[in-house]
Amino acid sequence: MCDLFPPAFGPRMGYLCKYLKLNGWHPVVVTEDVNENTYSFLCKDVDVTYIRYYSQSGLAGKITWGWSFLHDMLFGNKDNRMYREALHIMKKHQFDLILCSTYRTFPMKASWRLSRKSGLPLVIDLRDIIEQYTGTEFITHTIPKIFGMDKIIASRFKKQNLKIRNKILHEASCVTTVSPWHVSVLSTYNKNTILIYNGYDPELFYPVNKKNDKFIITYTGRLLSTAMRNPDLLLKAIDRLANDRIITPGLFRVRWLVDEQSKRTIEHETLKYPGIEIFMDYPGYKPASEIPNALHDSEILLLLTNKTGENGPKGVMTTKFFESLAVGKPILCVRGDEGCLEEVINRTKAGLSAHHADEAYDFIKTHYLRWQANQLYEDNSDKEEIKKFSRAAQAQQFIEIFSNYGLVTT
């Protein structure tokens, strides 16, 4: 049971099902129906039940989402409905265990109820948690700012979700999560908390060393806020490179494969450095199947984050990072988090986690001059270390957990 599953943005569980099937397992998925087609290629031959909770387009979509959000916060209708659907499905199959994957809380309560009803062990997989965010980014839609009600609603939502989550974590057989920081937080509620990083599919992401006609820096993903992901060091570096006449817009491009909201954020940030907007391209958000080629066509792969801490993001290590690792291109991370992400970048020798604009400037300049001299990038990253982050290896970790902790009953 999970909050998101392909074709929507749910690669962790989508890839897990792919490799569980290759290892002889038969996963059955119950999830929310979300109107996205980012990972449609991961839907093949998977037994999935999709539940539609509200309209997802136009003004009607915003209204019905708001109603669904409040109704769920007050009465738990999403979990209640998913529980009923899953209970009906359970009567048709013989299961060994229940796995719940979520980035927040839903559908943990439905999974917990189903575990108690069936007597099956429950594994909770937390991809993201509320504590990692700098503000209210954990709420997927914008709450209308009417008489301060947005802050009241967000506060209540956060408190309620943490209360439900922590209670269920205590009763779970095992908890898995995505970074050492997440383990440190969640092990407070369940000592049997195990690290399984996000990763990349080795069948899709692998090195391709070629000379491209333009020097392209590529970013894929979303910008929830500049507090979470701050591009300022990159923009400062580009501004200086342009003023020093090292780069020209005909040869040097920054390609943002982002949604419209993220694009507006980036455009707003570039206004701080007049003239650099001429280096920016916005092709739009791309399906995941097109991302490998986009990475291969790039000379530098960009990660955006911010310094970790009380007012910064914590433990955020996205799927996009591991996919960038796999293709063997130099990675530029700005602003370096000085935490889990930076540690892996340094350990794998995959690029630079920059703390200052001068570092980003030097990094880009070095690779740009190499490219201008028609020299192919020499990838000296630690391939054996990077292999540990493959989705195939990740599936084996889950299988080992299911077996070693006595969770498999057949």
C-alpha distance (Angstrom), angle and dihedral (degrees) to the residues before:
residue distance angle dihedral
M1 . . .
C2 3.79 . .
D3 3.78 143.0 .
L4 3.82 94.1 -125.6
F5 3.77 133.6 21.0
P6 3.81 133.2 167.7
P7 2.92 137.3 -43.9
A8 3.83 78.1 43.2
F9 3.79 121.5 61.9
G10 3.80 99.0 -69.4
P11 3.82 106.0 116.3
R12 3.81 97.9 151.0
M13 3.80 94.4 62.9
G14 3.80 93.2 32.7
Y15 3.80 92.1 57.5
L16 3.80 91.7 40.4
C17 3.81 90.6 57.1
K18 3.80 90.0 48.3
Y19 3.80 93.3 55.1
L20 3.81 95.6 37.0
K21 3.80 87.8 58.5
L22 3.80 90.6 50.0
N23 3.80 86.6 55.0
G24 3.79 94.2 52.3
W25 3.80 100.6 -95.8
H26 3.80 125.4 129.9
P27 3.82 110.3 -144.7
V28 3.82 118.1 -164.8
V29 3.80 113.8 -161.2
V30 3.81 132.1 -157.0
T31 3.80 114.2 -174.6
E32 3.79 146.6 146.1
D33 3.79 117.6 -81.1
V34 3.81 107.2 -120.5
N35 3.79 122.6 -178.8
E36 3.82 98.8 -120.8
N37 3.79 134.2 110.9
T38 3.77 101.3 -166.7
Y39 3.81 95.9 121.3
S40 3.80 103.2 24.7
F41 3.83 92.1 139.5
L42 3.83 89.5 67.1
C43 3.82 93.1 62.0
K44 3.80 96.6 77.9
D45 3.80 115.8 124.2
V46 3.81 94.8 -14.5
D47 3.80 119.5 138.0
V48 3.81 100.8 -128.4
T49 3.81 133.6 163.8
Y50 3.82 112.6 -161.2
I51 3.82 120.7 -158.2
R52 3.81 118.3 -157.2
Y53 3.81 111.8 -151.3
Y54 3.81 102.4 172.7
S55 3.78 144.5 -2.8
Q56 3.80 111.8 -80.5
S57 3.77 106.4 -160.2
G58 3.80 137.4 72.3
L59 3.78 126.9 -17.9
A60 3.80 91.3 -36.5
G61 3.80 88.4 58.6
K62 3.83 92.7 53.9
I63 3.79 92.1 47.5
T64 3.79 95.8 46.4
W65 3.82 91.0 44.8
G66 3.81 90.2 53.2
W67 3.79 91.1 49.2
S68 3.80 91.9 46.3
F69 3.82 91.2 47.7
L70 3.81 93.8 52.5
H71 3.79 93.9 41.0
D72 3.79 90.3 50.5
M73 3.81 92.5 47.7
L74 3.80 91.4 50.5
F75 3.79 101.9 36.7
G76 3.81 108.4 12.0
N77 3.80 93.0 -122.9
K78 3.83 95.7 160.4
D79 3.78 94.1 56.3
N80 3.81 91.6 41.7
R81 3.77 92.7 54.6
M82 3.80 94.0 44.0
Y83 3.80 90.0 50.4
R84 3.81 91.1 54.3
E85 3.80 92.0 48.1
A86 3.80 92.9 47.5
L87 3.81 92.2 46.6
H88 3.79 89.4 54.5
I89 3.82 91.1 49.6
M90 3.80 92.2 47.3
K91 3.79 90.1 62.4
K92 3.83 89.2 63.0
H93 3.83 98.5 50.4
Q94 3.78 141.8 40.8
F95 3.80 109.1 -124.5
D96 3.80 132.7 -166.6
L97 3.79 99.2 -159.3
I98 3.79 146.4 -15.3
L99 3.80 120.8 -112.6
C100 3.79 118.6 -167.4
S101 3.79 119.2 -169.0
T102 3.80 121.3 -173.1
Y103 3.78 142.2 152.3
R104 3.79 92.8 -145.4
T105 3.83 122.9 2.1
F106 3.80 112.2 -62.5
P107 3.07 122.3 124.8
M108 3.82 95.4 17.7
K109 3.80 93.4 100.7
A110 3.80 92.6 52.1
S111 3.81 90.3 48.7
W112 3.79 92.0 47.9
R113 3.82 92.1 50.6
L114 3.79 90.4 48.4
S115 3.81 91.0 49.9
R116 3.80 91.6 51.7
K117 3.79 92.1 45.8
S118 3.82 94.8 48.5
G119 3.79 100.7 32.0
L120 3.81 90.0 -128.2
P121 3.82 120.2 141.5
L122 3.81 116.8 -102.6
V123 3.81 125.6 -137.6
I124 3.81 116.2 -169.1
D125 3.81 117.7 -155.4
L126 3.81 112.3 -166.0
R127 3.81 112.0 -166.7
D128 3.81 93.9 176.9
I129 3.78 133.9 2.3
I130 3.79 133.4 -152.9
E131 3.81 93.5 -114.3
Q132 3.82 92.9 64.7
Y133 3.80 94.5 66.4
T134 3.79 126.9 89.0
G135 3.81 95.0 -141.8
T136 3.80 136.7 -18.0
E137 3.83 96.4 -35.9
F138 3.81 88.0 121.0
I139 3.83 87.6 76.3
T140 3.79 105.0 81.4
H141 3.82 97.1 -150.5
T142 3.80 130.5 45.8
I143 3.79 114.4 -99.7
P144 3.84 112.9 -139.0
K145 3.82 111.1 -105.3
I146 3.79 99.3 -130.1
F147 3.83 117.1 155.0
G148 3.81 90.3 -30.2
M149 3.78 92.1 -60.0
D150 3.81 91.2 131.9
K151 3.81 90.9 65.1
I152 3.79 92.7 45.9
I153 3.81 92.6 48.8
A154 3.81 93.1 45.3
S155 3.80 91.9 48.8
R156 3.77 93.2 49.6
F157 3.80 92.0 44.3
K158 3.82 91.3 51.6
K159 3.80 94.2 47.1
Q160 3.79 92.9 46.6
N161 3.80 94.2 47.5
L162 3.79 94.1 48.5
K163 3.80 91.2 49.4
I164 3.81 92.6 52.1
R165 3.80 93.9 41.5
N166 3.79 96.2 49.7
K167 3.79 93.5 47.7
I168 3.79 92.3 52.2
L169 3.81 92.8 44.1
H170 3.80 88.9 59.9
E171 3.80 89.7 57.7
A172 3.82 99.4 41.8
S173 3.81 118.8 108.1
C174 3.79 90.5 -135.2
V175 3.80 139.8 -5.6
T176 3.81 125.5 -147.9
T177 3.79 125.8 -169.0
V178 3.79 143.1 169.0
S179 3.82 112.6 -109.8
P180 3.82 141.1 23.7
W181 3.81 89.2 -107.9
H182 3.81 90.9 55.2
V183 3.80 90.0 49.3
S184 3.81 90.9 52.6
V185 3.82 91.2 53.5
L186 3.80 99.6 41.0
S187 3.81 96.9 42.9
T188 3.81 85.4 70.3
Y189 3.81 87.1 71.3
N190 3.81 99.9 32.6
K191 3.81 121.2 20.0
N192 3.80 89.8 -159.1
T193 3.82 92.3 73.2
I194 3.80 114.7 140.3
L195 3.81 131.9 -166.8
I196 3.81 117.8 -122.9
Y197 3.80 109.9 164.4
N198 3.77 123.7 -146.1
G199 3.78 111.6 -102.5
Y200 3.78 152.1 174.7
D201 3.78 134.5 -91.3
P202 3.84 107.1 -113.5
E203 3.80 90.0 -154.2
L204 3.83 89.9 62.9
F205 3.80 106.6 26.6
Y206 3.80 119.7 55.5
P207 3.83 136.6 126.9
V208 3.81 119.7 -73.2
N209 3.79 111.8 176.1
K210 3.80 111.6 -158.4
K211 3.80 139.7 140.7
N212 3.79 113.4 -108.8
D213 3.81 124.8 -153.0
K214 3.80 92.1 -126.4
F215 3.77 133.3 33.9
I216 3.79 102.9 -114.8
I217 3.79 129.2 -175.4
T218 3.81 108.1 -162.4
Y219 3.79 131.6 -158.7
T220 3.80 122.2 -174.5
G221 3.78 124.7 -174.4
R222 3.78 139.3 39.2
L223 3.79 137.1 -54.4
L224 3.78 106.8 -140.2
S225 3.80 89.8 177.8
T226 3.79 139.2 -27.9
A227 3.80 87.6 -112.0
M228 3.81 87.3 64.9
R229 3.82 98.4 34.3
N230 3.78 118.3 18.5
P231 3.84 119.4 -173.0
D232 3.81 95.0 -176.0
L233 3.83 97.8 109.5
L234 3.81 89.8 52.0
L235 3.79 92.6 49.4
K236 3.79 91.9 48.2
A237 3.80 90.4 50.9
I238 3.81 92.6 49.5
D239 3.79 91.1 47.9
R240 3.81 90.6 54.0
L241 3.82 93.3 43.8
A242 3.80 89.4 52.9
N243 3.82 93.3 46.5
D244 3.81 89.7 49.3
R245 3.83 88.1 52.7
I246 3.81 91.7 -124.2
I247 3.80 95.3 124.1
T248 3.80 131.4 40.6
P249 3.81 127.0 -164.3
G250 3.80 92.1 -122.4
L251 3.81 91.7 64.7
F252 3.80 106.2 19.4
R253 3.82 120.4 65.8
V254 3.79 136.6 168.8
R255 3.79 108.3 -151.6
W256 3.79 117.9 -157.9
L257 3.82 113.2 -163.7
V258 3.78 93.6 -170.7
D259 3.80 142.4 127.9
E260 3.82 122.9 -97.1
Q261 3.80 95.7 -96.4
S262 3.81 91.4 52.2
K263 3.80 90.2 46.6
R264 3.80 90.9 55.9
T265 3.81 89.8 50.9
I266 3.80 92.4 51.2
E267 3.80 93.0 45.9
H268 3.79 89.5 51.7
E269 3.82 91.4 51.1
T270 3.83 93.0 48.8
L271 3.82 89.9 58.2
K272 3.81 86.9 74.8
Y273 3.81 88.0 69.4
P274 3.83 108.9 45.0
G275 3.78 113.7 -145.7
I276 3.80 100.5 23.5
E277 3.81 93.1 93.8
I278 3.81 87.2 81.9
F279 3.82 88.7 70.9
M280 3.83 94.3 55.1
D281 3.82 128.6 98.2
Y282 3.81 125.7 -173.3
P283 3.83 109.7 -168.2
G284 3.80 90.6 164.5
Y285 3.78 134.8 -117.2
K286 3.81 111.4 -38.3
P287 3.82 131.8 -151.5
A288 3.79 112.3 -103.1
S289 3.81 90.7 -112.8
E290 3.83 89.1 66.8
I291 3.80 96.0 48.9
P292 3.84 98.7 84.0
N293 3.81 92.3 59.4
A294 3.81 91.0 44.7
L295 3.80 89.6 55.1
H296 3.80 92.6 46.5
D297 3.82 89.9 52.5
S298 3.81 90.6 56.5
E299 3.79 133.3 86.9
I300 3.82 96.7 -159.0
L301 3.81 128.0 23.9
L302 3.79 115.0 -145.3
L303 3.79 128.2 -142.6
L304 3.79 120.9 -173.0
T305 3.77 122.9 -156.6
N306 3.80 138.1 123.1
K307 3.78 138.9 -123.8
T308 3.77 110.6 -65.4
G309 3.78 119.1 -122.1
E310 3.77 142.6 94.3
N311 3.81 92.3 -43.8
G312 3.80 97.2 30.9
P313 3.81 137.8 69.1
K314 3.80 117.2 -76.5
G315 3.78 129.4 -147.4
V316 3.82 95.4 -16.0
M317 3.82 110.0 161.3
T318 3.78 108.7 158.7
T319 3.79 129.7 -158.2
K320 3.82 87.3 -113.2
F321 3.79 89.9 64.6
F322 3.79 94.1 56.1
E323 3.79 92.1 44.8
S324 3.81 88.0 53.8
L325 3.80 89.7 50.4
A326 3.79 91.0 54.1
V327 3.81 98.2 55.1
G328 3.79 94.4 57.2
K329 3.82 99.2 -125.7
P330 3.82 122.6 137.4
I331 3.81 111.4 -91.7
L332 3.79 123.3 -144.0
C333 3.80 114.1 -164.0
V334 3.81 118.1 -168.5
R335 2.93 128.3 -146.5
G336 3.84 94.3 13.4
D337 3.80 110.2 -130.9
E338 3.83 94.1 -142.6
G339 3.79 85.1 -139.8
C340 3.80 141.6 75.5
L341 3.80 96.5 -29.3
E342 3.79 94.2 49.5
E343 3.79 90.8 47.8
V344 3.82 92.2 57.3
I345 3.82 93.1 44.4
N346 3.81 89.0 54.1
R347 3.80 94.5 41.7
T348 3.80 93.2 51.8
K349 3.83 92.6 41.4
A350 3.80 87.3 -131.9
G351 3.79 101.7 142.5
L352 3.78 144.2 -64.9
S353 3.77 132.1 -35.9
A354 3.80 98.3 -161.3
H355 3.79 124.9 -150.9
H356 3.81 96.8 176.2
A357 3.81 136.4 37.8
D358 3.83 90.6 -120.6
E359 3.81 89.6 61.8
A360 3.80 91.8 51.3
Y361 3.82 90.1 46.2
D362 3.80 93.2 52.6
F363 3.81 92.7 44.6
I364 3.81 94.3 51.7
K365 3.79 93.0 41.9
T366 3.82 92.7 51.7
H367 3.79 93.4 51.4
Y368 3.81 93.5 41.4
L369 3.81 93.0 53.3
R370 3.81 89.9 47.0
W371 3.80 89.5 52.2
Q372 3.81 91.6 47.1
A373 3.81 88.8 54.0
N374 3.84 89.3 55.0
Q375 3.79 92.2 -115.1
L376 3.80 116.3 148.2
Y377 3.79 116.1 -129.1
E378 3.79 112.6 -97.0
D379 3.80 106.0 -138.6
N380 3.81 108.7 -146.8
S381 3.78 96.8 166.0
D382 3.80 119.4 134.0
K383 3.82 102.3 -96.8
E384 3.81 95.2 -174.2
E385 3.78 90.9 53.6
I386 3.80 91.5 47.6
K387 3.82 91.9 51.4
K388 3.81 88.4 65.9
F389 3.81 88.4 70.6
S390 3.82 97.4 57.8
R391 3.80 118.0 123.6
A392 3.81 88.6 -124.4
A393 3.81 90.1 58.5
Q394 3.80 89.8 45.1
A395 3.81 91.3 55.3
Q396 3.80 89.7 51.8
Q397 3.80 89.0 54.1
F398 3.79 90.7 54.1
I399 3.80 91.8 46.8
E400 3.80 90.2 50.5
I401 3.80 90.1 51.7
F402 3.80 92.2 48.9
S403 3.81 89.5 51.7
N404 3.81 105.7 34.5
Y405 3.78 95.4 49.2
G406 3.79 93.7 50.8
L407 3.76 93.7 -110.3
V408 3.80 96.4 133.1
T409 3.78 111.2 82.6
T410 3.83 100.3 -175.5
